[in-house]
Amino acid sequence: MADCNDSFDTLYAAVAAAGLGETLSGGEFTVFAPTDDAFDALFTALGVTPDEFLARSDLANILLTMFYLERLTRQQLHP
């Protein structure tokens, strides 16, 4: 997840909280990642704080739905 910018701080925090940092540190994959603004909207919709969300026991499973275990190009996504 090296090619990110400041709009993904919550995603980085979630990956760390879920213990997925090492798992996701190697290899090539595509991430369909929500921005910080999208996470904030989710927290509001769920009525939870970021800390409550990051403490979920199923956080790793939620996050892994955002990862595709191959690198996809723009052409593959938008033929």
SVG drawing of the C-alpha trace seen along z (x, -y; Angstrom):
<svg xmlns="http://www.w3.org/2000/svg" viewBox="-27 -14 34 27">
<polyline fill="none" stroke="black" stroke-width="0.4" points="0.0,0.0 2.9,-2.3 1.2,-4.3 -1.3,-6.2 -1.7,-9.7 -3.1,-11.6 -6.7,-10.7 -6.2,-7.1 -5.1,-7.6 -8.1,-5.7 -7.4,-2.8 -3.8,-2.6 -5.1,-2.7 -7.6,0.1 -5.0,2.3 -2.7,1.8 -5.6,2.4 -6.6,5.6 -3.0,6.9 -2.8,7.1 0.2,4.9 2.7,7.7 0.2,9.7 -0.3,6.8 3.3,5.6 4.4,7.8 3.2,8.7 1.1,6.9 -2.6,6.4 -5.3,3.9 -7.1,2.1 -10.6,0.7 -10.0,-1.6 -12.5,-4.1 -11.1,-7.5 -11.1,-9.1 -14.2,-11.0 -15.9,-7.7 -14.9,-6.1 -16.3,-9.2 -19.6,-8.8 -19.6,-5.1 -19.0,-5.9 -21.8,-8.4 -24.2,-5.9 -23.3,-3.2 -23.4,-5.5 -20.0,-4.5 -16.7,-6.2 -13.6,-5.4 -12.2,-3.6 -15.3,-1.5 -15.1,-0.5 -11.4,0.3 -12.0,2.5 -14.4,4.8 -13.5,8.5 -14.4,8.9 -12.3,5.9 -9.7,8.0 -12.5,9.8 -14.1,6.5 -10.8,5.0 -9.9,8.1 -13.0,7.6 -11.3,4.4 -8.3,6.3 -7.9,8.1 -4.9,10.3 -3.6,9.3 -2.6,6.0 -5.3,4.5 -4.6,1.8 -7.0,-1.0 -7.6,0.6 -8.7,3.8 -11.1,1.9 -12.4,-0.4 -12.1,1.5"/>
</svg>
